[in-house]
Structures are given as C-alpha cells and as structure tokens.
Amino acid sequence: MKKTGAVMSWWVLGFILAGAWAKPAVAQVVPPSIQLPEAAPATEPETAAPPATEVVVESPPRLPPDQRLAELKFADLDALKAAQDDCLKAAEDLTKRIPELHREARAAYEEARNSPEAQAVQRQIKDLEAQLVRILQTAPAVLEKQQAIDQARQDMLAELRLRTTLDGMIAAKELEPRAKSPE
C-alpha cells in the first residue's frame, strides 16, 4: 500500500511539473507581503576563490502553506499565479532535497548502529537470546517430551533389532529340510 501511494505521489508530481513546463513564461508578480528585501550587489573579490565542486542553493525561507494561503485570500490573479509558481518551485526544491535527506538519514542510522550504546544493546540481545534458549530447553514440559522422544527412539531400535533377529531365524528355518509330513 505504501509503495502504491509513493508511486501515485510521484506520478501526480510529474503531471504537475509537466503542466507547469508547458505554460508560456509569464512575468511573476510577487505580492508585497511575500517579497524579500533585495540583496546588495555583490562585489568582486580581489582573489578568485577556487570553484566549488557542488553548489547547494538554499531556497529562501517560506512561510508555512497555511499562512501563505491566508495572506493570499484576497490577492489579485497575478499574485495568485505568482504564488502558484512559487509553490511549484518549493515542491521542486523539496523533491531535490528529499533524496539527500534519505542519504543523510541512512548515514545517521549506520553511525547510530555502530555506536557503543547500540553495540552494548546488541550484546544484551545476544545474551538474552542465549538465556531464552537455555530456559526453553530446560523447561519441565520440554524435558518430559525430550525424554519421551529418547524412549521412543530406544523402543524403535529394539524393534528393529528384534526384526533383524526374526529375519535371521526365518532364513534359518527356510533352509532346514522340510520334515516329511506324517502319512
């Protein structure tokens, strides 16, 4: 069920993205309540910094969706379209961030798994499992049944020895000359 839901989520997101890319470019009008202050122009540093191998662009902080919706209740059409485009951009940013978060979560899980606390708990679990096996093997009902199994095996071996002895006796009787029948 979870897998189907995830597939459907990705399908819907792809559908939304395909619809967004099909639209002609429109100038974005951001309502004043959402606009961020303009940054000062960056000055050229005197020494060139080495190029970064991977540039991570952090998206500007956004208000929670409920607050943004409340602010846009009475906005005009252009502001609503701009907010819609902003929502799509936010979804794209989050879509790109989620796999990295998964990798970070796996790394944190493995680090936690190898921590001294986790190793101590693993040892405790192994000790408890060994103790459980000992308790189960020495339980009176289990010992009683094990004795019954041992007795049944001994009885089976005795029956097989008797059968082997009877096979020998039968073979010896069959080899004896037949006694003449009394006439």
C-alpha positions in Angstrom: 0.0 0.0 0.0 2.8 2.4 0.8 4.6 1.7 -2.4 1.4 2.4 -4.4 0.9 5.7 -2.6 4.5 6.7 -3.3 4.2 5.8 -7.0 1.0 7.8 -7.2 2.6 10.8 -5.5 5.5 10.8 -7.9 3.1 10.4 -10.8 1.0 13.4 -9.7 4.1 15.5 -9.1 5.3 14.6 -12.6 2.0 15.6 -14.0 2.1 18.9 -12.2 5.6 19.6 -13.4 4.7 18.7 -17.0 1.8 21.1 -16.8 4.0 23.9 -15.4 6.7 23.5 -18.1 4.1 23.6 -20.8 2.9 27.1 -19.8 4.4 30.1 -21.6 6.7 32.2 -19.5 4.8 34.9 -17.6 6.3 37.7 -15.6 6.0 36.9 -12.0 4.3 39.4 -9.7 5.0 38.7 -6.1 2.7 40.4 -3.6 4.4 42.9 -1.3 3.7 40.7 1.8 5.8 37.9 0.3 8.6 39.9 -1.3 12.0 39.6 0.3 14.4 42.6 0.6 16.7 42.9 -2.3 20.3 41.9 -1.7 23.1 44.4 -2.1 25.1 43.8 -5.3 28.0 41.5 -4.6 31.4 43.0 -5.0 34.1 41.1 -6.9 36.6 39.7 -4.5 40.3 40.6 -5.2 41.4 37.0 -5.1 39.5 34.4 -7.0 38.1 31.6 -4.9 38.6 28.0 -6.2 35.5 26.8 -8.0 33.1 24.8 -5.8 32.5 21.2 -7.0 28.9 21.3 -6.0 26.8 24.4 -5.4 23.9 23.9 -3.0 21.4 26.7 -3.5 19.3 27.2 -0.4 15.8 28.4 -1.2 14.6 31.4 0.7 12.6 30.7 3.8 9.0 30.4 3.1 6.0 30.9 5.4 4.0 27.7 6.1 1.5 27.0 3.4 -1.5 27.8 5.6 -0.1 31.3 6.4 0.7 31.9 2.7 -2.9 30.9 1.8 -4.3 33.2 4.4 -2.3 36.1 3.1 -3.5 35.3 -0.5 -7.2 35.1 0.3 -8.0 38.4 -1.3 -5.0 38.7 -3.7 -5.4 39.5 -7.4 -5.0 37.0 -10.2 -1.3 37.8 -10.9 -0.4 37.4 -7.3 -2.2 34.0 -7.1 -0.4 32.8 -10.2 2.9 34.0 -8.8 2.2 32.2 -5.6 1.2 29.1 -7.6 4.6 29.2 -9.4 6.3 29.7 -6.0 4.6 26.6 -4.7 5.7 24.6 -7.7 9.3 25.9 -7.1 9.1 24.9 -3.5 7.9 21.5 -4.4 10.7 21.1 -6.9 13.2 22.2 -4.3 11.8 19.7 -1.8 11.8 17.0 -4.4 15.5 17.6 -4.9 16.2 17.7 -1.2 14.4 14.5 -0.2 16.9 12.1 -1.7 19.8 13.9 0.1 17.8 13.7 3.3 17.4 10.0 2.8 21.1 9.5 2.3 21.8 11.6 5.4 19.2 9.5 7.4 20.9 6.2 6.2 24.3 7.5 7.2 23.0 8.6 10.6 21.3 5.2 11.1 24.5 3.4 10.3 26.5 5.7 12.6 24.0 5.1 15.4 24.1 1.4 14.7 27.8 1.3 15.2 27.7 3.4 18.3 28.9 1.9 21.7 25.4 2.1 23.0 23.9 0.2 20.1 26.8 -2.4 20.3 26.0 -2.9 24.0 22.4 -3.4 23.3 23.3 -5.9 20.6 25.4 -7.9 23.1 22.5 -7.8 25.6 20.1 -9.1 22.9 22.5 -12.0 22.1 22.9 -12.8 25.8 19.1 -12.7 26.3 18.6 -14.9 23.2 21.1 -17.5 24.6 19.4 -17.3 28.0 16.0 -17.8 26.4 17.3 -20.9 24.5 18.6 -22.3 27.8 15.3 -21.7 29.6 13.3 -23.3 26.8 15.5 -26.3 26.6 15.3 -26.9 30.4 11.6 -26.3 30.8 10.0 -29.3 32.5 7.4 -29.9 29.8 10.2 -29.8 27.1 12.4 -32.1 29.1 9.5 -34.5 29.6 8.8 -34.6 25.8 12.5 -35.0 25.1 12.7 -38.0 27.4 9.6 -39.4 25.6 11.4 -38.9 22.2 14.5 -40.6 23.6 12.4 -43.5 24.9 10.6 -43.9 21.6 13.9 -44.0 19.8 15.2 -46.7 22.1 12.0 -48.7 21.6 12.3 -48.3 17.8 15.9 -49.6 17.8 14.8 -52.5 20.0 12.0 -53.3 17.5 14.5 -53.1 14.6 16.9 -55.4 16.4 14.1 -57.9 17.0 13.1 -57.7 13.4 16.7 -58.4 12.3 16.8 -61.4 14.7 13.5 -62.7 13.3 14.8 -62.3 9.7 17.7 -64.5 10.7 15.5 -67.1 12.4 13.1 -67.2 9.4 16.0 -67.6 7.0 17.4 -70.5 9.1 14.0 -72.2 9.2 13.6 -71.8 5.5 16.9 -73.5 4.9 16.1 -76.6 7.1 15.0 -79.6 5.1 11.3 -79.9 5.2 10.2 -82.5 7.5 8.3 -85.2 5.9 4.7 -84.9 6.5 3.3 -87.8 8.6 1.4 -90.2 6.5 
